[in-house]
């Protein structure tokens, strides 16, 4: 008997109710303690609660999917309502399982492409578009009906889009959407920030408003970009000019610094290598660096720091320590 089979309908219903109450953000301290006690009471409780969480995540991921919405109109209505979490508590356990199975089936239809640290990958998509992944990146691709949907889950990617007005090309980035028809653009997730830069065509960025409706943040032309916090895309830089040579340098395995703080430059460089550079102390953190370096060639960057700042270098096969000059 599998673990899923020993979770009966009453446990699933209780888990759905607890999950709905948790997501309502109206739980009292006593209820929070009661939920924790219920989870610790039985491994089946924790499994059922985890299944509710996974269902929620997958429903959000596929909430705009036309095929799924046709088969499960309840999900479409629930996702669009601000009080959608109440729906989880009201659903019968057997219906919850059926919906989970359907959503899981759709979720598994997504093709994922990913790279490790220091790796890059070029993917030719079925519509003639091209996807290029930078170091330590992951992108999901799902083409269905009139929508070409992609998800940048981590890292950075460059998209060269085959023009098809009948099938919008949409890159989902933590709740926001980067939309294009026939164009080329770069999207990067760096910490809590999203950065978008356009090299060809027209691109607009949309995000979900408080009422659930999509709202356009910016519309950009070649040489333009935008920066915003993934959690609050409404607070963004607006359309700003970008240096396309700097944005696309990674595609030729180079990294471009233009008067960057040394601490920030080293953090960016470390994205490309498992042999990390470590800035020791704060003396050089605010020093400024410019130049073009090959990714993965820490020795060349270390030499440049020696020559420019008198930095002392202590290195081995695992890491490169950068120390300030002796007084």
C-alpha positions in Angstrom: 0.0 0.0 0.0 1.4 3.4 -1.0 1.6 6.4 1.2 -1.1 8.2 -0.8 -3.5 5.3 -0.3 -3.3 5.5 3.5 -4.5 9.1 3.5 -8.2 8.8 3.7 -10.9 11.2 2.6 -11.5 12.6 6.1 -7.8 13.5 6.5 -7.8 15.2 3.1 -10.9 17.2 3.9 -9.4 18.3 7.3 -6.1 19.2 5.5 -8.0 21.3 3.0 -9.9 23.1 5.7 -6.6 23.9 7.6 -5.0 25.1 4.5 -7.9 27.4 3.6 -7.7 28.9 7.1 -4.0 29.3 7.0 -4.1 31.1 3.6 -6.9 33.4 4.7 -4.3 35.1 7.0 -6.9 35.4 9.7 -5.7 32.6 12.0 -5.4 33.3 15.7 -2.3 32.3 17.7 -4.3 29.5 19.2 -5.3 28.2 15.7 -1.7 28.4 14.6 -0.7 26.2 17.5 -3.6 23.8 16.9 -2.5 23.5 13.2 1.0 22.7 14.2 -0.2 20.1 16.7 -2.4 18.5 14.1 0.5 18.3 11.6 2.7 16.7 14.3 0.0 14.2 15.3 0.3 12.0 12.2 2.6 11.7 9.1 -0.6 11.3 7.0 -1.7 14.8 8.2 1.5 16.3 7.0 1.3 14.5 3.6 -2.3 15.6 3.0 -1.4 19.2 4.0 1.6 19.1 1.6 -0.7 17.9 -1.2 -2.9 20.9 -0.7 0.1 23.2 -0.9 1.2 21.5 -4.1 -2.3 21.8 -5.6 -2.3 25.5 -4.8 1.1 26.1 -6.5 0.1 24.2 -9.6 -3.3 25.9 -9.8 -1.6 29.3 -9.7 1.0 28.1 -12.3 -1.7 27.0 -14.8 -4.5 29.5 -13.9 -4.3 31.0 -17.4 -4.3 27.7 -19.3 -7.2 27.6 -21.7 -7.5 23.8 -21.8 -7.4 23.4 -18.1 -10.0 26.1 -17.5 -12.3 24.4 -20.0 -12.2 21.1 -18.1 -12.2 22.6 -14.6 -14.2 25.9 -14.6 -14.2 25.7 -10.8 -10.4 26.4 -10.7 -10.8 29.4 -13.0 -13.4 31.0 -10.8 -11.5 30.2 -7.6 -8.2 31.6 -8.8 -9.9 34.9 -10.0 -11.6 35.5 -6.7 -9.7 37.2 -4.0 -11.2 34.9 -1.4 -10.2 31.8 -3.4 -8.7 30.1 -0.4 -12.2 29.5 1.0 -12.9 27.3 -2.0 -10.3 24.8 -0.7 -12.1 24.4 2.6 -15.5 23.8 0.9 -14.3 21.3 -1.7 -15.1 17.6 -1.0 -12.1 15.4 -0.5 -12.8 13.3 -3.6 -13.1 16.4 -5.8 -9.8 17.7 -4.4 -8.1 14.5 -5.4 -9.7 14.6 -8.9 -8.6 18.2 -9.4 -5.1 17.4 -8.1 -4.8 14.5 -10.6 -5.9 16.8 -13.5 -3.6 19.6 -12.6 -0.7 17.2 -12.1 -1.3 15.8 -15.6 -1.1 19.3 -17.0 1.9 20.3 -14.9 3.8 17.3 -16.1 3.2 18.4 -19.7 5.7 21.2 -19.1 9.2 20.6 -20.7 12.0 21.9 -18.5 15.5 23.0 -19.6 18.2 23.8 -17.1 21.9 24.5 -16.7 24.4 24.0 -13.9 26.9 26.5 -12.7 29.2 27.6 -15.5 27.0 25.9 -18.2 25.0 27.4 -21.0 22.5 25.8 -23.3 20.7 26.7 -26.6 17.3 25.2 -27.1 15.4 25.3 -30.5 11.7 25.3 -29.7 9.0 23.7 -31.8 7.7 27.0 -33.2 11.1 28.2 -34.5 11.9 30.3 -31.5 15.2 29.9 -29.7 15.9 29.9 -26.0 19.4 30.4 -24.6 20.0 29.6 -20.9 22.8 31.3 -18.9 24.6 29.7 -16.0 22.5 28.0 -13.2 19.2 28.6 -14.9 15.9 26.8 -15.3 13.0 27.4 -17.8 9.8 25.6 -18.3 8.1 25.5 -21.7 4.5 24.6 -22.5 2.9 25.2 -25.9 -0.8 24.6 -26.0 -3.5 26.1 -28.3 -3.1 29.8 -28.8 -0.6 30.4 -26.1 3.2 29.9 -25.9 3.9 29.9 -22.2 7.3 29.8 -20.5 8.4 30.1 -16.9 11.8 31.4 -15.8 12.2 29.7 -12.4 15.8 30.8 -11.8 18.8 32.4 -13.5 18.8 34.2 -16.8 17.7 33.5 -20.4 17.6 35.1 -23.8 14.6 34.6 -26.0 14.5 34.9 -29.8 10.9 34.7 -30.7 9.4 33.4 -34.0 6.7 35.9 -35.0 3.1 34.5 -34.7 0.4 37.1 -33.8 -2.1 34.4 -33.2 0.0 32.8 -30.4 1.5 35.3 -27.9 4.8 34.4 -26.4 4.7 34.9 -22.7 7.5 34.4 -20.2 6.2 34.1 -16.6 8.5 35.4 -13.9 7.2 35.0 -10.3 3.8 36.5 -11.0 4.7 39.0 -13.7 4.6 38.3 -17.5 7.0 39.4 -20.2 5.0 39.4 -23.5 6.2 39.5 -27.1 5.3 38.4 -30.7 8.4 38.5 -32.9 11.3 39.9 -31.0 14.4 39.2 -28.9 14.9 40.0 -25.2 16.8 39.0 -22.1 15.2 38.2 -18.7 17.3 37.7 -15.5 16.3 36.8 -12.0 19.0 38.2 -9.7 18.1 37.7 -6.0 14.7 39.4 -5.5 15.0 41.5 -8.7 13.8 40.9 -12.2 15.7 42.6 -15.1 14.3 42.7 -18.6 16.2 44.1 -21.6 15.0 44.3 -25.3 17.4 43.8 -28.2 14.8 43.6 -31.0 11.1 44.3 -31.5 8.6 45.4 -28.9 8.1 43.8 -25.4 5.7 44.7 -22.7 5.7 43.6 -19.0 2.5 42.9 -17.2 1.8 42.1 -13.5 -1.3 41.1 -11.6 -3.1 44.0 -9.9 -4.6 43.7 -6.4 -8.0 43.0 -8.0 -6.6 40.1 -10.0 -6.6 41.9 -13.3 -3.4 42.1 -15.4 -1.9 45.6 -15.7 0.8 46.7 -18.1 3.9 48.0 -16.3 6.0 49.1 -19.3 6.3 48.8 -23.0 9.8 48.7 -24.4 11.8 49.1 -27.6 15.3 47.9 -28.5 17.9 49.3 -26.2 15.4 49.7 -23.4 14.8 47.7 -20.2 13.2 47.7 -16.8 14.1 46.5 -13.3 11.6 45.7 -10.5 11.2 43.6 -7.4 9.5 40.3 -8.1 7.3 40.7 -5.0 6.3 44.3 -5.9 6.5 44.8 -9.7 4.5 48.0 -9.4 7.6 49.6 -7.9 9.8 49.6 -10.9 12.5 51.6 -12.6 10.2 52.5 -15.5 11.7 52.3 -19.0 15.4 52.9 -18.8 18.2 52.7 -21.4 20.4 49.6 -21.3 23.8 48.7 -22.6 23.1 45.8 -24.9 26.7 44.8 -25.1 26.8 44.4 -21.4 23.4 42.6 -21.3 24.4 40.0 -23.9 28.1 39.6 -23.0 27.3 36.3 -21.3 26.2 34.7 -24.6 29.9 34.8 -25.7 31.0 33.6 -22.2 32.2 37.0 -21.2 31.2 39.3 -18.3 31.1 43.0 -18.7 31.8 45.4 -15.8 31.1 49.1 -16.2 32.2 51.1 -13.1 30.7 48.4 -10.9 31.3 48.1 -7.1 33.9 45.4 -6.6 31.7 43.5 -4.1 28.8 43.5 -6.7 31.1 42.5 -9.5 32.5 39.5 -7.6 29.0 38.4 -6.7 28.1 38.5 -10.4 31.3 36.7 -11.4 30.6 33.9 -8.9 27.4 33.0 -10.7 29.6 31.4 -13.4 32.0 29.3 -11.4 32.2 26.8 -8.6 35.6 28.2 -7.7 34.4 31.1 -5.8 36.1 34.5 -5.4 35.9 35.8 -1.8 36.5 39.4 -0.9 38.0 39.5 2.5 37.1 42.5 4.6 35.3 45.7 3.5 38.3 47.8 2.4 37.8 47.0 -1.3 34.1 46.5 -1.3 33.3 50.0 -2.8 36.2 50.1 -5.2 35.0 50.5 -8.8 35.9 48.1 -11.6 35.4 48.2 -15.4 36.4 45.8 -18.1 35.5 42.6 -20.0 36.5 39.2 -18.6 36.0 35.6 -19.6 33.7 33.7 -17.4 35.4 30.9 -15.5 38.8 32.6 -15.7 39.2 33.7 -12.1 43.0 33.9 -12.5 42.7 36.7 -15.0 40.3 38.7 -12.9 42.5 38.2 -9.8 45.5 39.5 -11.8 43.5 42.6 -12.8 42.7 43.2 -9.1 46.3 42.9 -8.2 47.3 45.4 -10.8 44.4 47.9 -10.3 44.1 47.9 -6.5 47.2 46.3 -5.1 45.1 43.5 -3.8 46.8 40.4 -2.4 45.6 37.1 -3.8 45.6 33.8 -2.0 44.2 31.0 -4.2 43.9 27.3 -4.6 41.7 24.9 -6.7 38.5 25.6 -4.6 38.6 29.4 -4.0 40.3 32.7 -4.6 40.8 35.0 -1.6 41.1 38.7 -2.4 42.7 40.7 0.4 43.4 44.4 0.6 47.0 45.7 0.2 49.1 45.8 3.3 49.5 49.3 4.8 
